[in-house]
Amino acid sequence: MRAAGNPGSPVHRPVLLREVVEFLDVAPGQIVVDGTVGAGGHSRVLLEHLGPSGKLIGLDRDPMMLARASLVLADTRCTLKQASYAQLPDILDRLGIDRVDRVLLDLGLSSDQLADQSRGFSFQNAGPLDMRFDTSQGATAADLLATLGEVELSDLIFRFGEEPASRSIARTIVDRRTSRPIRTAADLVEAVTAAHSRGGPRQSEKHPATRVFQALRIAVNHELEHLQTFLANFLPERLNADGRAVIITFHSLEDRLVKDAFRDHELWQNLTRKPVTARSAEQRMNPRCRTAKLRAAVRTKTPSPPKATGDFPIRPTNPG
Ligand SMILES: C[S@@+](CC[C@H](N)C(=O)[O-])C[C@H]1O[C@@H](n2cnc3c(N)ncnc32)[C@H](O)[C@@H]1O
C-alpha cells in the first residue's frame, strides 16, 4: 500500500485516450481545461498539441492526485489548482480568463485513489470508509452510515446506486450499527453481504457491494450536483463558440445528465449520437474502461456574457 498523499508512481491509465485527442481536436495556442486532471494522463498528451503559446488548466478536488499530476505536467503552460470543475468560473476569473476553447471531464475516480487503502473507495480493501475526493472537508462515508436514518440511507442507496435491495441493506446497516459502528470497507461489505444472503442468492457478475460503494461515493462528493450545475451553467457560459467539450462517464446516472445536456441543439452540436466506448483491445489491457462512455459536443454560438459567479454554493477549497 502507498501512503496517502505520497505521489509515488501513477498506476492510472488514461481511458479512451485516442478518442479524447480526436474529439477534442486541440490546436496550438488554445486554452484547454482538464476539469478532472487526475494523474495527468490525458493532459500530458493534450499538451503536445497546444504549441508554445497554449495553456492548460488542470483541476482536481484531490490534493493527492494533483501531486501526481504535477510530476508529469511540470510545464510553464500548465496551471494546476485544487478545485472542483464546478468552480470553473471562480478559477477562470482569478486567472483573468473569460472563456476557454476545450474542456475535458473524465469523471469518477482514478485507479490510484481506488488502490489507496486509506481512502475507502474499494470494497476489496480493508481501510477506513472515507471516500471524500477532498479529504479536508465534508462528511465521510462512515459519517453518513453512522448518522442517516434508515429511510434516508435506503433512498441514497437506491437513487445513487440503483440497488434494488436498498431497503434490506439499509435495515441491516441500521441494525448492525447499534452494536458496532460501520467504519471500514470490510464492515460495509459484511453488512451488504448479510443483507443479500437474507434476500436469497443474486444473479449478478458484480460484487454485491459495488452499487452501495458507488452510491456512497456519489453522495459524499455531491457528484451529480457538481455535474448538473456545470452542464447547465458554467460549461455553456465559459466555452467559446466552436469550443469543444468531451465528457467520459462511468455509470448511467452521469451519462444520462451528459446526454440530456448535449441534446440542447440551441447550445450544442452533438458529435456523438451514441456514446463512444473503448475498443476491445483497450478493454483487454485496461478493464476499468469497460464501463466508460464518451460524449462530445461543439458549442454552437457565442455564449452570453458570464454571469456573476457568487450565485453557486460550491466555493474553492484552496484558492491557491
Ligand atoms: C478518472 S480520474 C481522471 C484521470 C485523468 N484523466 C488521467 O488521465 O490521469 C478522475 C479524477 O477526477 C477527480 N474528481 C472527481 N470529481 C471531481 C470534481 N467535481 N472536480 C474536480 N475533480 C474531480 C478525482 O479526484 C480523480 O482524480
The ligand as a MOL file (V3000), in Angstrom:
LIG
                    3D

  0  0  0     0  0            999 V3000
M  V30 BEGIN CTAB
M  V30 COUNTS 27 29 0 0 0
M  V30 BEGIN ATOM
M  V30 1 C -10.8270 9.1230 -13.7080 0
M  V30 2 S -9.8310 10.2120 -12.7930 0 CHG=1
M  V30 3 C -9.0990 11.2300 -14.0190 0
M  V30 4 C -7.9140 10.6130 -14.6390 0
M  V30 5 C -7.1710 11.5210 -15.6180 0
M  V30 6 N -7.9630 11.8500 -16.7700 0
M  V30 7 C -5.8570 10.8970 -16.0430 0
M  V30 8 O -5.6930 10.6040 -17.2420 0
M  V30 9 O -4.9860 10.6710 -15.2010 0 CHG=-1
M  V30 10 C -10.9990 11.2750 -12.1050 0
M  V30 11 C -10.4250 12.3640 -11.2500 0
M  V30 12 O -11.4430 13.3300 -11.0690 0
M  V30 13 C -11.3280 13.8710 -9.7770 0
M  V30 14 N -12.6370 14.4640 -9.4990 0
M  V30 15 C -13.8060 13.8660 -9.2050 0
M  V30 16 N -14.7820 14.7760 -9.0870 0
M  V30 17 C -14.2230 15.9830 -9.3340 0
M  V30 18 C -14.7160 17.3140 -9.3910 0
M  V30 19 N -16.0020 17.5940 -9.1600 0
M  V30 20 N -13.8550 18.3030 -9.7010 0
M  V30 21 C -12.5300 18.0430 -9.9460 0
M  V30 22 N -12.0060 16.8010 -9.8810 0
M  V30 23 C -12.8470 15.7910 -9.5930 0
M  V30 24 C -10.9340 12.6970 -8.9230 0
M  V30 25 O -10.2980 13.1400 -7.7430 0
M  V30 26 C -9.9890 11.9410 -9.8580 0
M  V30 27 O -8.6690 12.3280 -9.6590 0
M  V30 END ATOM
M  V30 BEGIN BOND
M  V30 1 1 1 2
M  V30 2 1 2 3
M  V30 3 1 2 10
M  V30 4 1 3 4
M  V30 5 1 4 5
M  V30 6 1 5 6
M  V30 7 1 5 7
M  V30 8 2 7 8
M  V30 9 1 7 9
M  V30 10 1 10 11
M  V30 11 1 11 12
M  V30 12 1 11 26
M  V30 13 1 12 13
M  V30 14 1 13 14
M  V30 15 1 13 24
M  V30 16 1 14 15
M  V30 17 1 14 23
M  V30 18 2 15 16
M  V30 19 1 16 17
M  V30 20 1 17 18
M  V30 21 2 17 23
M  V30 22 1 18 19
M  V30 23 2 18 20
M  V30 24 1 20 21
M  V30 25 2 21 22
M  V30 26 1 22 23
M  V30 27 1 24 25
M  V30 28 1 24 26
M  V30 29 1 26 27
M  V30 END BOND
M  V30 END CTAB
M  END
